[in-house]
Amino acid sequence: KKSGSSKATEAAVQRLRDGRCKMILLCDIKLNDPDVTQLAPAVKQSTCLRSLSLHGANLSVSSAKLLANALASHEALTMLDLGNNLLGSKGVEDVCNALIHNTSLLALGLARTAMGDSGATAMAHVLRINCSLTEVYLNSNDITEEGATDLSGALLFNDSSRLSKLYLYGNPLGKAGVDEFKKLEKDCPFVQERVPLDDARALAFAMATHKRLGENSQVKILNVKASVHKSEKGIREVRRSNPLLRVI
């Protein structure tokens, strides 16, 4: 006799194969690994799926990774909710690594996944380069000042980000963590004409991930005098990408 989760999964897979399904809701249905193994290929092959919600679906770390990998290059999905699944930092990191370059996803739900600061850092890596996400749900995840610092720093760095809603309620950010997000109200430091350069920022410049780099850079002077850790390789790469830049 088939379990309730197996029947729900089979129904979802059939709807996806029919080619007209835009939304799959499997919330609060305790999916097991075989269920997800059956669902993932159908999700990957679907060209019409726009919204997938597995909130409270009892996903294991391996199942979440399998699904995220299936969605890594999905060109139709705009909403993914994996909230209320105990993925932990490892599970969230796997999801973030898989979805970091997805350009169609607009809303990502990772609330109540027990990600902690390590998971917040993984999400920050996504936000540093992703320019399509508009809503991210990270509430009730035991994120402290450490995670808040990484998240706010990512948004300060990526001034091409379209993120308009970042949900963090239910996290023990503390005053220091809240203050980190107040920095978002100020100008990104990269727009200044005098930019201190440490190893991390040197790498960012070298990778040309910031839109103000290269020929169109608004930065005319790069001040590295105050830098404790200078990256000579990074400086060389900066000069190569922007010959008009003056490094002092």
C-alpha positions as CSV (number, residue, x, y, z in Angstrom):
1,K,0.0,0.0,0.0
2,K,1.4,3.4,-1.0
3,S,1.9,6.1,1.6
4,G,0.2,9.4,1.4
5,S,3.5,11.1,0.5
6,S,4.1,8.7,-2.4
7,K,0.6,9.3,-3.8
8,A,1.1,13.1,-3.5
9,T,4.5,12.9,-5.2
10,E,3.2,10.7,-8.0
11,A,0.3,13.2,-8.6
12,A,2.8,16.1,-8.7
13,V,5.1,14.3,-11.1
14,Q,2.1,13.5,-13.4
15,R,1.0,17.1,-13.4
16,L,4.5,18.2,-14.3
17,R,4.7,15.7,-17.2
18,D,1.4,16.9,-18.6
19,G,3.3,20.2,-19.3
20,R,0.7,22.6,-18.0
21,C,1.6,22.8,-14.3
22,K,2.8,26.1,-13.0
23,M,2.6,25.5,-9.3
24,I,3.4,22.5,-7.0
25,L,2.5,22.6,-3.3
26,L,3.7,19.8,-1.2
27,C,3.6,21.6,2.1
28,D,3.5,19.7,5.4
29,I,3.6,16.4,3.6
30,K,6.4,14.2,5.0
31,L,8.3,13.4,1.9
32,N,11.0,10.7,2.1
33,D,14.2,10.5,0.0
34,P,12.6,8.1,-2.6
35,D,9.7,10.7,-3.0
36,V,12.2,13.4,-3.8
37,T,14.3,11.2,-6.0
38,Q,11.1,10.7,-8.1
39,L,10.2,14.4,-8.0
40,A,13.5,16.0,-8.9
41,P,13.8,14.8,-12.5
42,A,10.3,15.9,-13.3
43,V,11.0,19.3,-11.8
44,K,14.2,19.6,-13.7
45,Q,12.5,18.8,-17.0
46,S,9.5,21.0,-16.5
47,T,9.4,24.2,-18.6
48,C,6.2,25.6,-17.2
49,L,6.8,25.3,-13.4
50,R,6.8,28.7,-11.8
51,S,6.4,28.0,-8.1
52,L,7.5,25.1,-5.9
53,S,6.7,25.0,-2.2
54,L,8.0,22.2,0.0
55,H,7.4,24.0,3.3
56,G,7.5,21.6,6.2
57,A,8.0,18.6,3.9
58,N,10.5,16.8,6.2
59,L,13.3,17.2,3.6
60,S,16.6,15.6,4.4
61,V,19.9,17.4,3.6
62,S,20.5,15.0,0.7
63,S,17.0,15.5,-0.7
64,A,17.3,19.3,-0.5
65,K,20.6,19.1,-2.4
66,L,19.1,16.9,-5.0
67,L,16.2,19.3,-5.6
68,A,18.4,22.3,-5.6
69,N,20.8,20.7,-8.2
70,A,17.7,20.0,-10.3
71,L,16.8,23.6,-10.2
72,A,20.3,25.1,-10.6
73,S,19.7,26.1,-14.2
74,H,15.9,26.1,-14.3
75,E,14.8,28.9,-16.5
76,A,11.1,29.1,-15.5
77,L,10.9,28.8,-11.7
78,T,10.5,32.1,-9.9
79,M,9.5,31.0,-6.3
80,L,11.1,28.2,-4.2
81,D,10.1,27.6,-0.6
82,L,12.1,25.1,1.4
83,G,11.2,26.6,4.8
84,N,10.5,24.7,8.0
85,N,12.8,21.8,7.0
86,L,15.7,21.0,9.3
87,L,18.4,21.4,6.7
88,G,21.0,22.9,9.0
89,S,24.0,24.9,7.8
90,K,25.2,22.0,5.5
91,G,21.9,21.7,3.8
92,V,21.5,25.4,3.3
93,E,25.1,25.6,1.9
94,D,24.3,22.9,-0.6
95,V,21.1,24.7,-1.7
96,C,23.0,28.1,-2.0
97,N,25.8,26.5,-4.0
98,A,23.4,25.0,-6.4
99,L,21.2,28.1,-6.9
100,I,23.9,30.8,-6.8
101,H,23.9,31.3,-10.6
102,N,20.1,30.8,-11.2
103,T,18.8,33.9,-12.9
104,S,15.0,33.2,-13.0
105,L,14.4,32.7,-9.2
106,L,12.9,35.8,-7.6
107,A,11.8,34.5,-4.2
108,L,13.6,32.0,-2.0
109,G,12.2,30.7,1.3
110,L,14.7,29.3,3.9
111,A,12.9,30.3,7.1
112,R,13.2,27.9,10.0
113,T,15.9,25.7,8.5
114,A,18.3,25.9,11.4
115,M,21.0,27.5,9.2
116,G,22.7,29.6,11.8
117,D,25.5,32.0,11.0
118,S,27.2,29.5,8.7
119,G,24.1,29.2,6.5
120,A,23.7,33.0,6.6
121,T,27.3,33.3,5.3
122,A,26.4,30.8,2.4
123,M,23.4,33.0,1.6
124,A,25.6,36.1,1.6
125,H,27.8,34.5,-1.0
126,V,24.7,34.2,-3.2
127,L,23.6,37.8,-2.6
128,R,27.1,39.1,-3.5
129,I,26.7,38.1,-7.1
130,N,23.0,37.3,-7.7
131,C,21.1,40.1,-9.4
132,S,17.7,38.5,-9.8
133,L,16.4,37.7,-6.3
134,T,13.9,40.1,-4.9
135,E,12.7,38.4,-1.8
136,V,14.6,36.1,0.7
137,Y,13.1,34.6,3.8
138,L,15.6,33.8,6.6
139,N,13.5,34.3,9.7
140,S,13.9,32.2,12.8
141,N,17.3,30.8,12.0
142,D,19.4,31.7,15.0
143,I,21.3,34.2,12.9
144,T,23.5,36.5,15.1
145,E,25.6,39.6,14.5
146,E,28.1,37.4,12.6
147,G,25.6,36.3,10.0
148,A,24.1,39.8,9.9
149,T,27.5,41.3,9.1
150,D,28.0,38.9,6.2
151,L,24.6,39.5,4.8
152,S,24.7,43.3,5.0
153,G,28.3,43.3,3.5
154,A,27.1,41.3,0.6
155,L,24.3,43.7,-0.2
156,L,26.7,46.7,0.2
157,F,29.0,45.0,-2.3
158,N,26.4,44.2,-4.9
159,D,24.8,47.4,-5.9
160,S,23.2,45.6,-8.9
161,S,21.1,43.6,-6.4
162,R,17.3,43.7,-6.9
163,L,16.6,42.5,-3.4
164,S,13.8,44.5,-1.9
165,K,12.7,42.2,1.0
166,L,15.0,40.4,3.4
167,Y,13.0,38.8,6.2
168,L,15.1,38.3,9.4
169,Y,12.6,38.5,12.2
170,G,13.0,35.9,14.9
171,N,16.8,36.0,14.8
172,P,18.9,37.1,17.7
173,L,20.7,39.8,15.7
174,G,21.2,42.1,18.7
175,K,21.9,45.8,18.4
176,A,25.2,45.2,16.7
177,G,23.5,43.1,14.1
178,V,20.8,45.6,13.4
179,D,23.4,48.3,13.1
180,E,25.0,46.3,10.3
181,F,21.9,46.6,8.2
182,K,21.8,50.4,8.9
183,K,24.9,50.6,6.7
184,L,22.7,49.8,3.7
185,E,21.3,53.2,4.1
186,K,24.7,54.7,3.3
187,D,26.6,54.8,0.0
188,C,28.5,51.7,-1.0
189,P,32.2,52.3,-0.3
190,F,33.1,51.3,-3.8
191,V,31.7,54.5,-5.2
192,Q,34.2,56.6,-3.3
193,E,37.2,57.9,-5.2
194,R,39.5,56.7,-2.4
195,V,39.0,53.0,-1.9
196,P,41.0,51.1,0.8
197,L,42.0,47.7,-0.6
198,D,42.4,44.5,1.4
199,D,42.8,41.0,0.1
200,A,39.0,40.4,-0.2
201,R,38.4,43.6,-2.1
202,A,41.4,43.1,-4.2
203,L,40.0,39.7,-5.3
204,A,36.6,41.4,-6.0
205,F,38.3,44.0,-8.2
206,A,40.3,41.3,-9.9
207,M,37.3,39.2,-10.7
208,A,35.5,42.3,-12.1
209,T,32.3,41.3,-10.2
210,H,31.5,45.0,-9.5
211,K,29.8,47.0,-12.2
212,R,32.0,50.0,-11.5
213,L,35.2,48.2,-12.7
214,G,37.0,48.2,-15.9
215,E,36.7,50.9,-18.6
216,N,33.5,52.2,-17.1
217,S,34.8,52.5,-13.6
218,Q,33.9,55.6,-11.7
219,V,36.8,55.0,-9.3
220,K,39.8,57.1,-10.5
221,I,42.1,56.7,-7.5
222,L,42.7,53.5,-5.5
223,N,44.2,54.3,-2.1
224,V,46.0,51.3,-0.6
225,K,48.2,53.2,1.9
226,A,45.9,52.3,4.9
227,S,45.6,48.7,4.0
228,V,47.0,46.3,6.4
229,H,46.9,43.3,4.0
230,K,47.7,44.4,0.5
231,S,47.3,42.0,-2.5
232,E,50.0,42.8,-5.1
233,K,48.4,40.3,-7.5
234,G,45.0,42.0,-7.0
235,I,46.5,45.4,-7.6
236,R,48.1,44.2,-10.9
237,E,44.8,42.7,-12.0
238,V,43.1,46.0,-11.2
239,R,45.5,47.9,-13.3
240,R,45.1,45.5,-16.1
241,S,41.3,45.9,-16.1
242,N,41.5,49.7,-15.8
243,P,44.7,51.2,-17.1
244,L,43.5,54.7,-16.2
245,L,43.2,53.9,-12.5
246,R,45.8,55.5,-10.4
247,V,47.0,53.4,-7.4
248,I,48.6,55.3,-4.5
